[in-house]
């Protein structure tokens, strides 16, 4: 099994300045707005429109416009939202090395490394009310603007803003003893489950097969999966299949029945019904809409 299949492949800046700001307007047709993934970089996210359920490992946060999220390195995260409802955000993603210096200096040892190793816990979800929380929101907005404008020496200003945010978060953080975290075992297990589904959803895959693979009863597996992902197993598998079918509909000329089979549906009627439930149109209409948008 390839345990890296959920690792995000998108580059975040380059080796000389490993930071990027991503601006997202998610697809309102889908319930799953951010597919479960992880990366070695740190991430700050600001919700700019709508609301969603944001999942970091097994924690679930109901987020809305103006909320902030912090995602530490290698944390599995995703987001779901009600179909047809908007969910937009910008994310500041950067390598922890940007906060370091040449050598293992005291700043790295005292203030960065403890966070990376979860000895100090930053708040993951902030709904800005206190002054320091509002300051963090202002700083993140400034980071977005500075990055997009990229005026002379913008990298210096970006790094200064990151340090200022880090100070505010560190000053209001928890020690590992104070924080109640989820066991690493559950996190490792759900990553393995999602990897398995990503590798096999194009084939026939049953709940009994998944439960047996991970040595649980079907009931235990269902409860575990929903507690970690906030979707049922069937909903998650179907979302993977429908998402890929949308790509094939717009990027290939394959027949709809063939596409259904390629993504794991062995019944064209069930595929059409499921596609309409997720995308609010038929596969044919989805393909036609995609072609019209290209003209």
Phi, psi and omega per residue, in radians:
X1 nan 2.347 3.108
X2 -1.498 1.789 -3.067
X3 -1.337 -0.051 3.123
X4 -1.713 0.105 -3.029
X5 -1.175 -0.353 3.093
X6 -1.630 -0.029 3.126
X7 -1.280 2.286 -3.105
X8 -1.182 2.378 -3.090
X9 -1.727 -0.127 -3.100
X10 -1.191 2.252 3.097
X11 -1.263 2.509 3.122
X12 -2.046 1.527 -3.041
X13 1.380 -2.743 3.117
X14 -2.372 -3.124 -3.052
X15 -1.087 -0.509 -3.114
X16 -1.364 -0.573 3.099
X17 -2.599 1.506 -2.995
X18 -1.401 1.210 3.090
X19 -2.539 2.481 3.056
X20 -2.574 2.552 3.027
X21 -1.892 2.147 3.130
X22 -1.897 2.338 3.092
X23 -1.962 2.165 -3.027
X24 -2.157 2.398 2.900
X25 -2.121 1.805 -2.970
X26 -1.276 2.807 -3.106
X27 -1.299 2.004 -3.091
X28 -1.219 -0.206 3.125
X29 -1.323 -0.368 -3.031
X30 -1.806 2.538 3.021
X31 -1.353 -0.701 3.129
X32 -1.486 1.849 -3.044
X33 -1.559 -0.581 3.037
X34 -2.212 2.029 -3.124
X35 -1.190 2.501 3.140
X36 -0.955 2.211 3.136
X37 -2.787 3.015 3.068
X38 -2.547 2.839 3.069
X39 -2.700 2.853 -3.069
X40 -1.394 -0.151 -3.114
X41 -1.535 2.839 2.978
X42 -1.466 2.659 -3.121
X43 -2.479 2.316 2.934
X44 -1.997 2.346 -3.088
X45 -2.228 2.391 3.113
X46 -2.130 2.148 3.111
X47 -1.362 2.178 -3.103
X48 -1.867 -0.257 3.112
X49 -2.834 2.476 3.044
X50 1.367 -2.878 -3.142
X51 -2.561 2.852 -3.104
X52 -2.866 2.959 2.942
X53 -1.733 2.095 -3.106
X54 -1.875 2.286 -3.047
X55 -2.011 2.188 3.039
X56 -2.145 1.964 -2.941
X57 0.894 -2.098 -3.115
X58 -1.717 0.015 3.140
X59 -1.462 2.461 3.129
X60 -2.129 2.222 -3.125
X61 -2.153 2.245 3.045
X62 -1.490 1.978 -3.028
X63 -1.990 2.671 -3.133
X64 -2.485 3.082 -3.109
X65 -0.916 2.279 3.127
X66 1.655 -0.203 -3.138
X67 -1.339 2.690 3.101
X68 -2.040 2.603 3.049
X69 -2.334 2.467 3.034
X70 -2.048 2.219 3.117
X71 -2.075 2.007 3.140
X72 -1.271 2.987 -3.117
X73 -1.078 2.500 3.032
X74 1.088 0.372 3.110
X75 -1.631 2.283 3.105
X76 -1.256 2.201 -3.126
X77 -2.506 2.674 -3.102
X78 -2.809 3.038 3.100
X79 -2.566 2.499 3.061
X80 -2.239 2.629 3.134
X81 -2.596 2.812 3.120
X82 -1.171 2.322 3.127
X83 -0.977 2.489 3.141
X84 1.348 -0.102 3.097
X85 -1.694 2.390 -3.095
X86 -1.270 2.641 2.980
X87 -2.613 1.911 -3.082
X88 -2.204 2.639 -3.109
X89 -2.852 2.886 2.888
X90 -2.146 2.598 -3.076
X91 -2.221 2.346 3.039
X92 -1.820 1.974 -3.047
X93 -2.104 2.242 -3.069
X94 -2.676 2.716 3.109
X95 -1.291 2.453 3.064
X96 -0.991 -0.437 -3.126
X97 -1.057 -0.374 3.134
X98 -1.156 -0.399 3.130
X99 -1.590 -0.100 -3.100
X100 -1.658 -3.021 3.119
X101 -2.468 3.098 3.089
X102 -1.128 2.169 -3.086
X103 1.493 2.961 -3.087
X104 -1.586 1.324 -3.017
X105 -1.347 3.073 -3.057
X106 -1.172 -0.553 3.108
X107 -1.103 -0.796 3.120
X108 -1.099 -0.823 -3.083
X109 -1.137 -0.710 -3.018
X110 -1.527 -0.567 -2.933
X111 -2.154 -0.315 -3.116
X112 -1.855 -0.959 -3.091
X113 -0.976 -0.740 3.121
X114 -1.055 -0.560 3.107
X115 -1.273 -0.765 -3.140
X116 -1.078 -0.580 -3.117
X117 -1.662 0.173 3.072
X118 1.096 0.418 3.008
X119 -1.426 -0.427 3.012
X120 -2.184 2.300 -3.066
X121 -1.925 2.078 2.990
X122 -1.349 2.612 3.011
X123 -1.076 2.297 -3.096
X124 -1.462 -0.552 -3.110
X125 -2.184 2.166 3.134
X126 -2.189 2.190 3.000
X127 -1.884 1.686 -2.894
X128 -0.966 2.011 3.075
X129 -2.300 -0.863 3.109
X130 -1.281 2.804 -3.073
X131 -1.004 -0.784 -3.090
X132 -1.147 -0.588 3.119
X133 -1.190 -0.696 3.092
X134 -1.167 -0.599 3.081
X135 -1.101 -0.705 3.122
X136 -1.104 -0.738 3.108
X137 -1.069 -0.767 3.109
X138 -1.064 -0.764 -3.124
X139 -1.110 -0.721 3.121
X140 -1.142 -0.686 3.082
X141 -1.117 -0.687 3.081
X142 -1.127 -0.702 3.095
X143 -1.037 -0.777 3.115
X144 -1.038 -0.839 -3.106
X145 -1.123 -0.756 3.141
X146 -1.090 -0.754 -3.123
X147 -1.125 -0.754 -3.098
X148 -1.206 -0.602 -3.112
X149 -1.420 -0.640 3.090
X150 0.828 0.971 3.075
X151 -1.362 3.070 -3.093
X152 -0.900 2.268 3.096
X153 1.086 0.516 -3.102
X154 -1.092 -0.499 -3.120
X155 -1.076 -0.659 3.120
X156 -1.088 -0.762 -3.116
X157 -1.190 -0.683 3.098
X158 -1.065 -0.785 -3.117
X159 -1.133 -0.651 3.100
X160 -1.110 -0.705 3.133
X161 -1.155 -0.688 3.114
X162 -1.085 -0.755 3.116
X163 -1.098 -0.678 -3.138
X164 -1.147 -0.727 3.084
X165 -1.116 -0.752 -3.118
X166 -1.061 -0.701 3.104
X167 -1.056 -0.826 -3.106
X168 -1.097 -0.736 -3.134
X169 -1.221 -0.702 3.139
X170 -1.129 -0.674 -3.129
X171 -1.161 -0.349 -3.121
X172 -2.095 0.584 -3.088
X173 -1.720 3.044 3.083
X174 -1.994 2.591 2.963
X175 -1.338 2.843 3.133
X176 -1.059 -0.540 3.135
X177 -1.210 -0.559 -3.129
X178 -1.406 -0.550 -3.069
X179 -1.461 2.509 3.083
X180 -1.848 1.758 -3.070
X181 -1.753 2.927 3.103
X182 -1.449 2.587 -3.136
X183 -1.117 2.486 3.107
X184 -1.037 -0.535 -3.096
X185 -1.045 -0.775 -3.130
X186 -1.163 -0.650 3.141
X187 -1.180 -0.787 3.111
X188 -1.065 -0.722 -3.103
X189 -1.151 -0.763 -3.109
X190 -1.199 -0.570 3.044
X191 -1.084 -0.713 3.116
X192 -1.139 -0.700 3.122
X193 -1.086 -0.825 -3.114
X194 -1.150 -0.653 3.056
X195 -1.051 -0.769 -3.127
X196 -1.074 -0.783 3.138
X197 -1.112 -0.754 3.136
X198 -1.038 -0.592 -3.103
X199 -1.433 -0.366 -2.989
X200 -2.130 -0.015 -3.021
X201 -1.206 -0.289 3.099
X202 -1.328 -0.216 3.108
X203 -1.820 3.063 3.028
X204 -1.222 2.188 -3.111
X205 -2.372 2.223 -3.053
X206 -1.997 2.796 3.089
X207 -1.083 -0.676 3.131
X208 -1.083 -0.690 3.115
X209 -1.118 -0.785 -3.135
X210 -1.122 -0.784 -3.131
X211 -1.076 -0.741 -3.137
X212 -1.167 -0.702 -3.136
X213 -1.016 -0.631 -3.066
X214 -1.922 0.324 2.965
X215 0.965 0.882 3.059
X216 -2.334 2.799 2.962
X217 -1.290 2.854 -3.141
X218 -1.069 -0.706 3.126
X219 -1.124 -0.760 3.112
X220 -1.076 -0.748 -3.111
X221 -1.108 -0.782 -3.140
X222 -1.047 -0.784 -3.131
X223 -1.150 -0.746 3.132
X224 -1.087 -0.831 -3.077
X225 -1.095 -0.823 -3.122
X226 -1.145 -0.631 -3.140
X227 -1.146 -0.480 -3.093
X228 -1.646 -0.613 -3.005
X229 -1.921 -0.330 -3.125
X230 1.181 0.386 3.006
X231 -2.380 2.700 3.011
X232 -1.275 2.838 3.133
X233 -1.053 -0.772 -3.131
X234 -1.103 -0.742 3.128
X235 -1.060 -0.738 -3.113
X236 -1.171 -0.802 3.141
X237 -1.079 -0.781 3.133
X238 -1.106 -0.644 3.122
X239 -1.124 -0.664 3.070
X240 -1.093 -0.794 -3.096
X241 -1.159 -0.786 -3.120
X242 -1.178 -0.667 3.111
X243 -1.052 -0.794 3.130
X244 -1.213 -0.632 3.136
X245 -1.098 -0.609 3.099
X246 -1.079 -0.711 3.095
X247 -1.111 -0.790 -3.115
X248 -1.159 -0.618 3.119
X249 -1.122 -0.653 -3.062
X250 -1.599 -0.387 -3.052
X251 -1.888 -0.103 3.119
X252 -2.331 2.953 3.080
X253 -1.852 0.310 -3.125
X254 -1.106 2.599 3.083
X255 -1.119 2.622 -3.095
X256 -1.064 -0.690 3.115
X257 -1.095 -0.655 3.113
X258 -1.178 -0.723 3.118
X259 -1.085 -0.744 3.114
X260 -0.975 -0.784 3.133
X261 -1.170 -0.655 -3.109
X262 -1.142 -0.536 -3.097
X263 -1.709 0.081 3.000
X264 1.957 0.053 3.102
X265 -1.684 2.234 3.104
X266 -1.797 0.178 3.136
X267 -2.414 1.992 -3.063
X268 -1.109 -0.609 3.139
X269 -1.144 -0.753 3.126
X270 -1.174 -0.647 3.080
X271 -1.054 -0.844 -3.122
X272 -1.063 -0.747 -3.137
X273 -1.119 -0.795 -3.129
X274 -1.176 -0.716 3.133
X275 -1.049 -0.789 -3.137
X276 -1.113 -0.641 -3.136
X277 -1.152 -0.643 -3.113
X278 -1.490 -0.676 -2.989
X279 -1.845 -0.148 3.085
X280 1.076 0.517 3.001
X281 -2.846 2.924 3.133
X282 -1.389 2.824 3.055
X283 -0.989 -0.678 3.119
X284 -1.097 -0.800 3.116
X285 -1.104 -0.680 3.124
X286 -1.084 -0.753 3.126
X287 -1.145 -0.742 -3.141
X288 -1.140 -0.729 3.119
X289 -1.087 -0.661 3.117
X290 -1.157 -0.681 3.135
X291 -1.207 -0.663 3.127
X292 -1.130 -0.642 -3.103
X293 -1.215 -0.325 3.137
X294 -1.467 -0.325 -3.085
X295 -1.569 nan nan
